[in-house]
Amino acid sequence: MDEIADIPRNLAVANPPSRFAICSVEDDGGDGFLLGWGIATTDRVHVYSVEDNMTGQLGSLNAIGYLFGEAHEIVWIDPRPEGLDGPG
């Protein structure tokens, strides 16, 4: 029975989501601020805004611009998932 339980555990350990922060980027070089947090896998991105309780499930990092605007930067806390589309 333990061998069956090991299959999902091994998949989870081999493919953990990666955490990241979404930070504003100021055009004038001023201090930015934290817009939100997210987790990503190779084919899905989940984001959570800090200010207005907005959440989203996206197909790529490119779609974050639709939610948070173009003036943002992705700051990875964990290694970026291989094969994930978009900047950052």
Contact map, one row per residue, 1 for C-alpha under 8 A:
1111100000000000000000000000000000000000000000000000000000000000000000000000000000000000
1111110000000000000000000000000000000000000000000000000000000000000000000000000000000000
1111111000000000000000000000000000000000000000000000000000000000000000000000000000000000
1111111100000000000000000000000000000000000000000000000000000000000000000000000000000000
1111111110000000000000000000000000000000000000000000000000000000000000000000000000000000
0111111111000000000000000000000000000000000000000000000000000000000000000000000000000000
0011111111100000000000000000000000000000000000000000000000000000000000000000000000000000
0001111111110000000000000000000000000000000000000000000000000000000000000000000000000000
0000111111111000000000000000000000000000000000000000000000000000000000000000000000000000
0000011111111100000000000000000000000000000000000000000000000000000000000000000000000000
0000001111111110000000000000000000000000000000000000000000000000000000000000000000000000
0000000111111111000000000000000000000000000000000000000000000000000000000000000000000000
0000000011111111000000000000000000000000000000000000000000000000000000000000000000000000
0000000001111111000000000000000000000000000000000000000000000000000000000000000000000000
0000000000111111100000000000000000000000100000000000000000000000000000000000000000000000
0000000000011111110000000000000000000000100000000000000000000000000000000000000000000000
0000000000000011111000000000000000000011100000000000000000000000000000000000000010000000
0000000000000001111100000000000000000011100000000000000000000000000000000001111110000000
0000000000000000111110000000000000001111000000000000000000000000000000000001110000000000
0000000000000000011111000000000000001111000000000000000000000000000000000111110000000000
0000000000000000001111100000000001111100000000000000000000000000000000000111100000000000
0000000000000000000111110000000001111100000000000000000000000000000000011110000000000000
0000000000000000000011111000000111110000000000000000000000000000000000011110000000000000
0000000000000000000001111100000111100000000000000000000000000000000000111000000000000000
0000000000000000000000111110101110000000000000000000000000000000000000111000000000000000
0000000000000000000000011111111100000000000000000000000000000000000000100000000000000000
0000000000000000000000001111110000000000000000000000000000000000000000100000000000000000
0000000000000000000000000111110000000000000000000000000000000000000000000000000000000000
0000000000000000000000001111111000000000000000000000000000000000000000000000000000000000
0000000000000000000000000111111100000000000000000000000000000000000000000000000000000000
0000000000000000000000001100111110000000000000000000000000000000000000000000000000000000
0000000000000000000000111100011111000000000000000000000000000000000000000000000000000000
0000000000000000000000111000001111100000000000000000000000000000000000000000000000000000
0000000000000000000011110000000111110000000000000100000000000000000000000000000000000000
0000000000000000000011110000000011111000000000001110000000000000000100000000000000000000
0000000000000000000011100000000001111100000000111110000000000000000000000000000000000000
0000000000000000001111000000000000111110000000111100000000000000000000000000000000000000
0000000000000000001111000000000000011111000011110000000000000000000000000000000000000000
0000000000000000111100000000000000001111100011100000000000000000000000000000000000000000
0000000000000000111100000000000000000111111111000000000000000000000000000000000110000000
0000000000000011110000000000000000000011111110000000000000000000000000000000000010010000
0000000000000000000000000000000000000001111100000000000000000000000000000000000011110000
0000000000000000000000000000000000000001111110000000000000110000000000000000000000110000
0000000000000000000000000000000000000001111111000000000011110000000000000000000000000000
0000000000000000000000000000000000000111101111100000000011111000000000000000000000000000
0000000000000000000000000000000000000111000111110000001111000000000000000000000000000000
0000000000000000000000000000000000011110000011111000001111000000000000000000000000000000
0000000000000000000000000000000000011100000001111100111100000000000000000000000000000000
0000000000000000000000000000000000111000000000111111111000000000000000000000000000000000
0000000000000000000000000000000001111000000000011111110000000000000000000000000000000000
0000000000000000000000000000000000110000000000001111110000000000000000000000000000000000
0000000000000000000000000000000000000000000000001111110000000000000000000000000000000000
0000000000000000000000000000000000000000000000011111111000000000000000000000000000000000
0000000000000000000000000000000000000000000000011111111100000000000000000000000000000000
0000000000000000000000000000000000000000000001111000111110000000000000000000000000000000
0000000000000000000000000000000000000000000001110000011111000000000000000000000000000000
0000000000000000000000000000000000000000000111100000001111100000000000000000000000000000
0000000000000000000000000000000000000000000111100000000111111011000000000000000000000000
0000000000000000000000000000000000000000001110000000000011111010000000000000000000000000
0000000000000000000000000000000000000000001110000000000001111111000000000000000000011100
0000000000000000000000000000000000000000000010000000000001111111000000000000000000011111
0000000000000000000000000000000000000000000000000000000000011111100000000000000000001110
0000000000000000000000000000000000000000000000000000000001111111111000000000000000000000
0000000000000000000000000000000000000000000000000000000001011111111110000000000000000000
0000000000000000000000000000000000000000000000000000000000000111111111110000000000000000
0000000000000000000000000000000000000000000000000000000000000011111111000000000000000000
0000000000000000000000000000000000000000000000000000000000000011111110000000000000000000
0000000000000000000000000000000000100000000000000000000000000001111111110000000000000000
0000000000000000000000000000000000000000000000000000000000000001111111110000000000000000
0000000000000000000000000000000000000000000000000000000000000000110111110000000000000000
0000000000000000000000011110000000000000000000000000000000000000100111111000000000000000
0000000000000000000001111000000000000000000000000000000000000000100111111100000000000000
0000000000000000000001111000000000000000000000000000000000000000000000111110000000000001
0000000000000000000111100000000000000000000000000000000000000000000000011111000000000011
0000000000000000000111100000000000000000000000000000000000000000000000001111100000000001
0000000000000000011110000000000000000000000000000000000000000000000000000111111100000001
0000000000000000011110000000000000000000000000000000000000000000000000000011111000000000
0000000000000000011100000000000000000000000000000000000000000000000000000001111100000000
0000000000000000010000000000000000000000000000000000000000000000000000000001111110000000
0000000000000000010000000000000000000001000000000000000000000000000000000001011111010000
0000000000000000110000000000000000000001110000000000000000000000000000000000001111110000
0000000000000000000000000000000000000000010000000000000000000000000000000000000111110000
0000000000000000000000000000000000000000011000000000000000000000000000000000000011111000
0000000000000000000000000000000000000000111000000000000000011000000000000000000111111100
0000000000000000000000000000000000000000000000000000000000011100000000000000000000111110
0000000000000000000000000000000000000000000000000000000000011100000000000000000000011111
0000000000000000000000000000000000000000000000000000000000001100000000000100000000001111
0000000000000000000000000000000000000000000000000000000000001000000000001111000000000111
